[in-house]
Amino acid sequence: MNQSAIARVFDIYMFESGEGKDFPSSRVLKDRISRALSGSVLTPQTLNWFVGAFHMTEGDAARLRETLNGSAPPPGISNTLRTETKLARRQRHRTISLMERYVFGPAGTLSTRHTRQMIRAVEDGVESYIFNHEPEVQAIDVLQGGRLGRRFEYGEGLKGVEIVLETPLDTSQVAALEYDATFRESPASPTQVRRAAYARAEQFSLTVQFSESRKPREAWWCVWDDHFAHLPLEERPVSLRENSLVNYLPYLEQAVVGFRWGW
């Protein structure tokens, strides 16, 4: 996209959003865009316009703001698994964006896991996606992109369910999926969540949301070498942000990551 096309996108966004009402002329706006694209001047306000005009994801916006503030972008994580996990079926897709949110209730018990993702086929004829989930899941509802199919048990304790796509994918075609997992009621209060990725998953964000009445005293972001391993390979302390633990990775591959905490 050339600079004129970018300026046109901005013109539409500024008009529709009302952001441009205080600008004396479109020339002033074009000059600001030009300085931003050349790398000479980029203000936080201009960056926010880029985010809005091009409908950037939360992860992309966060990386841009970190760059503007002089912070290094977060590194991806790969190849931490000590053994190869036997999957229910060979993966024939790659995940190009993945957002997961775990929600804990007032008693400190896990209630739901919400997932939104985009997958891209790496072979022709990809008809389904397998959602790997915790044994405690009681029900799964597909909100977008497909319907439930067969269930699987594999990998010494892992469970999964097939989401049959609305339309089979050929190589490089993309599908959007959204689904919820509901957990059985339990007296136990978990102290961690983990997310494994085998084939590469890009633009990954993980959120654990807590109730105002039951929040962790302390928490850590962790990397493990197995889905069930007790001790993490790496961990670093993290803080709650509006009752949530949040982290973003540009990619995750052959690794297990997540949060652990103390009540």
N, C-alpha and C positions, 0 to 999 in steps of 0.2 A: 504494500500500500504506500503510495507516494505522499508527499507532504500536503498536496492539494486535497487528496482524498481524506486524509486525516483531519484537515481543517473542516471539511464538509461534515464529517461525523460530529466534530465538536460543535459546529453551528447548529445542527439539529438537536444535539443533547442540550446545549445551553438554552435554546429556545423552549424546548419541551419541559425542562426542569426548572426554568426560571432563573438559572444561575447567571445568565448573561444580561440581566436587566440593568445592572450597574455599569456595564461597559460602554464607553462613549462611542466606539465603532468596532466593526469586525476586524479592522486593520490592527487594532491594539491586541485583540485576541490572537490573530495570526502571528504577530510578532512574539507573543509569549509562547505559543506552540513551537515556533521556529527555534527559540532559545532553548526550550526544553529538549527538543529532538537533537540539537547540536551538542548538548551536554554543557552548555555554558551556564544556564540558570534553570533550576527546577525547584519551585517553591512547594511547600506542603499542599497549598490550595490547588495548584496546577496538577499535582499528582492525584489528588482526589477527583479532579475532573477526568483525568485519564481513566481512573478506576470506574467511574460512573459511565462515561461515554462508551467504553468498550466492554462493559458488563464483566469485569474481571472477577475471578473467584476470590474467596477470602484468603486462600493461600498465596495466590499471585500478588494480591494487594499487600499482604503482610511482608512478602519478600521485597517489594518495591520500597515500602516504608523503611525497612531495615537498611536497605542500600542507601536511601536518602539520609538516614541518621548515622551512617558510617558503621553499621553493624554488619558482621559477616553473615551471609545466608546460612540457614541450618544445613548440615550435611545430611545426605541420604545414608541409609543403613543397608548393608548387604552381607550375605555369606557368614552369618553367625551360627547357623544350625550345625550341630556336631554330627548329626546323622541325617540321612535322607528319609523323608517321610513318604510312606506309600500312600498315595492319594486314591480316592474312590475312582477317579478317572483322569487320564492325562489332560492337562490344561491346553486348550486350543485357542486361548484368548490372552490378551494383556489388559490390565486395568489402567486406564489413562486418567481417572480421577476417582477418589474414594473418600467419603466422609462418613465417619461413624460416631454416634452419640449414645453413650450408656447413661441411663437415668436411674438414680437411687431414690427411694421413697423416704418418708419421715422416720421410719424405723431403721434405716440404714441397710435395707434389703434392695437387691437389684430388681427393678420392675420391667424395664424395656431396653431394647437395643435397636436403634434406628440407623439404617444404612441407605446412603445414596451413592451411586457409582455409575461410571461410564466404562464400558468394555469395548475393545476392538478385536475383531477376529484376526488370527494369524494364519488361518486355513479356511478353505471353503467349507460350507455346510455346518457351521456352528449353530446348533439348535437349542442349547441350554447352557446354564451356568449353575455350578454347585455352590451353594451357600453353606460354609462350614460353621457350625454353631456349638455352643456349650450344651452339655448333657441336660442342664436344668431348664432348657427352653420348653415351654408348654405349648405355644402356638406361634405360627408364622403367617403373616399377612403380606401378600405382594400388592403394593399400591400402584406400581407402574412397571410396565415392560414385560410382563409374563404371567405365568400361573404355576402353582406348585405341581411337582411331579413325584418321582420316586425318592425314597429316603435311603440313606447309606450309613453304615458304621464301619470304621476303618482306622488304621494308624494307632492301634492300642489305646482306644478310648475316645477318638474323635467321632463326631456325628455330622451329617450333612443332609441337605435336601436339594433336589434338583428344581431349578426355576426354568421352566420351558419358555423360551423366548416367543414373543408375539410373531416375529418373523425371523426365520433362519438367516444367519449372516454369512456372507462370503468374505474373502480376504480383504482386510482394511475397512470393512463396514463396521459401524458403531451402533451400540444399543445403550439406552439409559434404563437403569433399574432403581427401584426404590421399594424397600420392604422393612417391616417391623417384626421383631421377635419379642414375645412376651414370656416372662419367666414365672415359674411356679412360686407360690408363696412359701417362704422358708423362715425359720426363726434365726438362721445364721446371718451375720453381717459380713459379706465378703470384704477383703482388704486389698484386692487387686483386680485389674482387668488386663487381658493380654490379647494382642492381635497378631496373627501369623500371616506372612505372605510368602508364597513359594515362587511362582513366576512373578515378574516385576509388576509392582503397583506404583503408579506415579500420582503426584499431587494428593498425598495422604494426610488427612487430618483426623485426630482422635480427641474426643471430648468426653469427660466423665462429669455428669451433672449431679449435684447433691441438693438435698432439701436444706432449707434455712435452719431447720431444727436439728439436723444431724450432719455435721461436717467433720472432715478429718482434722486432727491436730497437726499432722505433718504428712508430707507426701514426697514421692520420688518418681522420676521418669526412668524407666528401666529397659535394658536390652537383655534377652535371655538366649541361650543356645538350644532350647527345647521348649515345646509348648507346656510341658509339665514340670520342668526343672525347678528346684526349690530356690536356689540362689541365682540372682542375676549376674551376668557378665559385667555389666556396667550399670551405674545408677547415678543420678544427680538430683539434689533437692529441687522441688518446684513449689510454687505458691498458688493458692486458689485465686481465681479471677471471677468475681461475681458468682460464687458458689460452685465453680467448675474448675477442673483440671483440663488444660488444653495444650496440645502440641501439634506441630505441622512438620512433615518431612517431604522433600521434593520427590523421593522415591524410597521404596522398601522392597527388598528382594531376598529370598532365602534367609529370613530372619523372623524373630518374635520380639515385639516391643509392647510397651504398655505402661500403666501406672500401678504403683502400690502405695499404701498409706496406712496410718495408724489412727484409730478412732480416739 
